[in-house]
Amino acid sequence: MGKLDGKVAIVTGSTSGMGRDTAYLFAKEGAKVVVTGRNEKRAKEVVDKIKAAGGEAMYVIADASEATYAQTIFDKTMEAYGTIDVLMNNAGMLSLAQFATITEKEFMDDIYINVTSALMLSQKVAPVMQAKGGGHIINVASIVGWEAHWGFVAYVTSKHAMVGLTKAMANELAPTIHVNGICPGGIKTAMLDSCGGEAVFQPLINATALKRLGEGTEIAKVALFLATDDSSFIDGQLIHVDGGVDI
Ligand SMILES: NC(=O)c1ccc[n+]([C@@H]2O[C@H](COP(=O)([O-])OP(=O)(O)OC[C@H]3O[C@@H](n4cnc5c(N)ncnc54)[C@H](OP(=O)(O)O)[C@@H]3O)[C@@H](O)[C@H]2O)c1
């Protein structure tokens, strides 16, 4: 018996990284999983792997920078599975642009993709959860949603906003829908590689009690906890999954 038997879970940004690991775990626990991203080849690979293991999944190709993103994911999910129990807003991008030179467009792209798209999709999904009397929304923020460890001005701003959005949504959607977030530390994914990989993150590793980077599967396990009644008395919280940064 799986912890998500009979549930439908959307995991955005699940064509790679921690979203993909979460999609695999949710499917293993019995959920019908909706995999999203822009890369159709990788989306199909994730769905094929879930199905090969005996699970159920589908993919929706949608770009979080576009206004049609939320409606597309919502419509295709409802058409295929008829309901939604869990939404993990995980899709995200990281602009390396710094304060002095970042353009308005670069800044707004980070904000839109990392935060606005999560709000718009949650807005579509929440009424379904309210009508059925329950649901779990999990927002992926970051440790830089609390402290600005680097000068990635747009990314840091967007993740601070994701922390605020999580708390505001929890207030507005309680008691029916539980809204919580995860603040990952340095996790070994394509995003981390795009910043220069493990060597660039040595100062962060040094500041981490466990003296290592994390795995996507270590985020997935916390996402599963937040997606089930195992976390029944937790709401509006951001769980740091960072190996103990600056404790
Ligand atoms: N890795 C870390 O150390 C770390 C730390 C803190 C927080 N995070 C956060 O964790 C989340 C997942 O990142 P990750 O580390 O797993 O990186 P990743 O492997 O690069 O995954 C990012 C995911 O987001 C999707 N995505 C990116 N831009 C998108 C867009 N415009 N429209 C739709 N989907 C988009 C990607 O799908 P496609 O490529 O198919 O579009 C991919 O599935 C992000 O929100 C990130 O900010 C990561």
PDBQT file of the ligand as one rigid body, heavy atoms in Angstrom, charges set to zero:
ROOT
HETATM    1  N1  LIG A 301      19.881  22.626  -7.118  1.00  0.00    +0.000 N 
HETATM    2  C1  LIG A 301      19.940  23.426  -6.078  1.00  0.00    +0.000 C 
HETATM    3  O1  LIG A 301      20.986  23.514  -5.420  1.00  0.00    +0.000 OA
HETATM    4  C2  LIG A 301      18.718  24.220  -5.650  1.00  0.00    +0.000 A 
HETATM    5  C3  LIG A 301      18.792  24.896  -4.426  1.00  0.00    +0.000 A 
HETATM    6  C4  LIG A 301      17.672  25.602  -3.996  1.00  0.00    +0.000 A 
HETATM    7  C5  LIG A 301      16.524  25.630  -4.746  1.00  0.00    +0.000 A 
HETATM    8  N2  LIG A 301      16.484  24.969  -5.943  1.00  0.00    +0.000 N 
HETATM    9  C6  LIG A 301      15.215  25.016  -6.693  1.00  0.00    +0.000 C 
HETATM   10  O2  LIG A 301      14.785  23.703  -6.972  1.00  0.00    +0.000 OA
HETATM   11  C7  LIG A 301      13.912  23.708  -8.093  1.00  0.00    +0.000 C 
HETATM   12  C8  LIG A 301      14.321  22.593  -9.050  1.00  0.00    +0.000 C 
HETATM   13  O3  LIG A 301      15.614  22.864  -9.555  1.00  0.00    +0.000 OA
HETATM   14  P1  LIG A 301      16.722  21.735  -9.800  1.00  0.00    +0.000 P 
HETATM   15  O4  LIG A 301      17.873  22.072  -8.947  1.00  0.00    +0.000 OA
HETATM   16  O5  LIG A 301      16.137  20.383  -9.725  1.00  0.00    +0.000 OA
HETATM   17  O6  LIG A 301      17.180  22.122 -11.283  1.00  0.00    +0.000 OA
HETATM   18  P2  LIG A 301      16.971  21.439 -12.701  1.00  0.00    +0.000 P 
HETATM   19  O7  LIG A 301      17.463  20.050 -12.698  1.00  0.00    +0.000 OA
HETATM   20  O8  LIG A 301      17.582  22.405 -13.650  1.00  0.00    +0.000 OA
HETATM   21  O9  LIG A 301      15.385  21.393 -12.881  1.00  0.00    +0.000 OA
HETATM   22  C9  LIG A 301      14.647  22.539 -13.194  1.00  0.00    +0.000 C 
HETATM   23  C10 LIG A 301      13.296  22.092 -13.687  1.00  0.00    +0.000 C 
HETATM   24  O10 LIG A 301      12.503  23.259 -13.938  1.00  0.00    +0.000 OA
HETATM   25  C11 LIG A 301      12.017  23.221 -15.259  1.00  0.00    +0.000 C 
HETATM   26  N3  LIG A 301      11.969  24.561 -15.820  1.00  0.00    +0.000 N 
HETATM   27  C12 LIG A 301      12.952  25.486 -15.863  1.00  0.00    +0.000 A 
HETATM   28  N4  LIG A 301      12.549  26.578 -16.524  1.00  0.00    +0.000 NA
HETATM   29  C13 LIG A 301      11.258  26.327 -16.914  1.00  0.00    +0.000 A 
HETATM   30  C14 LIG A 301      10.298  27.043 -17.649  1.00  0.00    +0.000 A 
HETATM   31  N5  LIG A 301      10.559  28.261 -18.150  1.00  0.00    +0.000 N 
HETATM   32  N6  LIG A 301       9.096  26.485 -17.865  1.00  0.00    +0.000 NA
HETATM   33  C15 LIG A 301       8.808  25.255 -17.394  1.00  0.00    +0.000 A 
HETATM   34  N7  LIG A 301       9.681  24.509 -16.697  1.00  0.00    +0.000 NA
HETATM   35  C16 LIG A 301      10.896  25.046 -16.459  1.00  0.00    +0.000 A 
HETATM   36  C17 LIG A 301      12.995  22.338 -16.024  1.00  0.00    +0.000 C 
HETATM   37  O11 LIG A 301      12.310  21.712 -17.112  1.00  0.00    +0.000 OA
HETATM   38  P3  LIG A 301      12.698  21.913 -18.682  1.00  0.00    +0.000 P 
HETATM   39  O12 LIG A 301      14.172  22.050 -18.756  1.00  0.00    +0.000 OA
HETATM   40  O13 LIG A 301      12.138  20.683 -19.330  1.00  0.00    +0.000 OA
HETATM   41  O14 LIG A 301      11.939  23.144 -19.063  1.00  0.00    +0.000 OA
HETATM   42  C18 LIG A 301      13.385  21.303 -14.980  1.00  0.00    +0.000 C 
HETATM   43  O15 LIG A 301      12.477  20.235 -14.995  1.00  0.00    +0.000 OA
HETATM   44  C19 LIG A 301      14.016  25.115  -8.684  1.00  0.00    +0.000 C 
HETATM   45  O16 LIG A 301      12.890  25.880  -8.291  1.00  0.00    +0.000 OA
HETATM   46  C20 LIG A 301      15.268  25.665  -8.035  1.00  0.00    +0.000 C 
HETATM   47  O17 LIG A 301      15.270  27.072  -7.976  1.00  0.00    +0.000 OA
HETATM   48  C21 LIG A 301      17.550  24.275  -6.420  1.00  0.00    +0.000 A 
ENDROOT
TORSDOF 0
